[in-house]
Amino acid sequence: MVGGFMANGTPENLIDALVEKGVRHLQLICNDAGFPDKGVGKMVTQKQFDKITASHIGLNKEAGRQMNEGETIIDLIPQGTLIEQIRAGAFGLGGFLTPTGLGTLVAEGKMVIEVDDRTYLLEKPLKADVALILADVADETGNLQYTGSENNFNHLMAANAKTTIVEARNIVPTGSLSPSFVHTPGIFVDYIVEGRSLC
């Protein structure tokens, strides 16, 4: 899983390191496919993913080309459903019910359940081995603060994965952050990397 929304809140330095390393045959869970030259799109361009699970790929023509040519499996999921699948995976839920996707291709192969005369799809949780996320500030224990909309998918992905790696713009001593303003508790964080400035 990689945090970010159209690359806003994406750990660019961690992405750059993976591009440089050339790791392949990965599966990506992300809101989108980034841009060809920004965010996870740089890895898409280098064909580092065998499968991408996202809510849209329209800002990265290379992702669309790979999908149409059958080079990469693209699993498109409605955005609200995607984040709920990540949340369900993070907190041990067996799934959730949603009307989104009924009567469309989204519903193919999924269990349909009726509750109080309404029809829903059962959506199962998503889990990841590794989450790469961006935080504005991390203390040495791994407590995190995000800036504005950079929070987006990051806090739920941090709670979801078996291993969470955080790129932090600033690392401060433990105790420096007010507990009232910790967005992600350190219990979810395994590694912290100090991010160099991208300016």
N, C-alpha and C positions, 0 to 999 in steps of 0.2 A: 504494500500500500504506500502511496506517495501523496502527501497532503498538498493542498493548493486548489485554487479555482481559477482556471485560465492562467496558471503559473503564479497567481497572487498567493503567497504563502507557501511556495514550493522551495525546498532546500536546494537551491541551485548549485552550491558547491559540492554537495553529495552527488547530485546528478552528474556534474562535470567529472567527478572522480570515477564514476561507473562508466561513463563514456570513454574516458582515457583507458580504463582497465579492459574495456571491451567484453565485459561479461555478457553471455548470450543465453538464450532459452529460458528467459524469465517470463513470469506471468504478472501483469500489472493490474492493480485495482486503483483507480484514480477517478476523480470527477470527470476528467477530459483527457485528450491526447496532447495538450499543450499546443505550442506553436512549433514550426519546424526548427527554429533557432532558440527556443526558450522552453524551460520546464522539461517535463518528461518527453516532449516532442523531439528533443535532441537524441534521446535514446531510441525513439520510434524511427527517426531518420537513419540511425545506424543499424536498424533491424535487430534490436536486442531483445524484443519481446516475441514470444510465440503466441501469446493470448493477451488481449486487453479487455478489461471489464470497465466500462465508463458510461456516463450519461450522455455524452456527445463527443464527436471527433471532428466536427465541422471546421474548426479553425486550423486543422493540420491536414492539408491535402495529401500528404504522404501516407497518413493513417488510412484515409479513404482509398487511396490507390492500393495499398497493401491488402485491405479488406476485399476490394473488388477483384484483385488478382489471386486471392486465396493464399497470400503469403503469410498473413497473420489472422488469427481468429479474433473477431471483434464481437463482444457481447454487450449490446446496448441495453441499458436499464434506465427506466425513468429516474430522474434525479432524487426525488423524495424516497423512492423505494430503495435506491442504492445506499443512501445515508442510513436508512433504517436497518438495512441488512448489515451494515458495518456496526451500528449500535447494538443490534441483537447479538452479533458475534462477540462484541466486546464484553457484554454483560451476561452471557450465558443463557440467552433466551433461545427457545427452540424454533422461533420464527414469529411472524406477525401476519395479520389479515389486512388486506387493502383491496379496494375496488379498482385501483389503477391498473389498467391493462386488460380488463375484462373485454372479451369480444375482439381482441387484437392478437397479433403474433406473440405478444408478451405472455399471453395465457397458455400457450402451447406447452403441454406436458406437465402443467402445474395442477395441484389439487384445488378444487373449487369447494368452498364451504359456505353454508347458509347459516346466518345468525339473525334472529328476530326479523325474518322475512327479507333480509338483505343478503346479497351474494358477494363473496370476497374470494380473492386468490390467497392461498397460503404462500408467503415468501419466506424462504429459509435464510438463515444467517450466512454471512461471508466471514471467513477468517483468513489471516495472513501470517506467514512466517516472520516477515520483517516489515516494519513501518519506518519510512523516512519522513521526518517532519521538520518544520521550521518553527522556531520560537524566537521572540525578540530577546527575552531574558531567561536564563536558566540559573538556578543556584547550584552549588556543588553537589547537592543531594538529588538534583533532577527535577525540582519543582519548576514549573514553567509559566511564563506569561507570554501572551500573544499580543500583537498590535492590531486593533480594529478587525477588519474583515479577514486578516490573515489567519484568524482562528479557524474559519470554515470547517474543513474536514479534519484538521490536525488533531484536535483533542480526542475525537472518537477513534481515530486511527491509532493514536498513541496507546489507548486502552485496549485495542483489539489484538495487536500482533504479539507473537511470542517474544520477539526482540524488537525494541523501539530505539532507533538511533535519531538523536536530535541534533540538528544544526542550530546553534544559538548565536545570535549576533553579539550578545554580552553574557559573560559568565560571572556571577557574583558569589560572595561567600554565603554559606548556609545561614539562614536567619535574617538575610537582607530583605527578603520579600515578605510583605504582610500576608498572613494566611488568608485574609479576606479577599486578596487579589491574586491568588494562585489559580490559574485556569486548568492546569493538569498537575496532579500530585506526582511527586517523584517515584512513587511505588510503580508507576507504569513505564518508567524510563530506565533503559539499560546502559546507554552510551551517550555522551555529550561531546560534540565536535564544535570547536569555536569557528564560526564562519567568518571568512575574510570579507571585507567590504566588496560589494559588486559595483560600486559607483566609479 
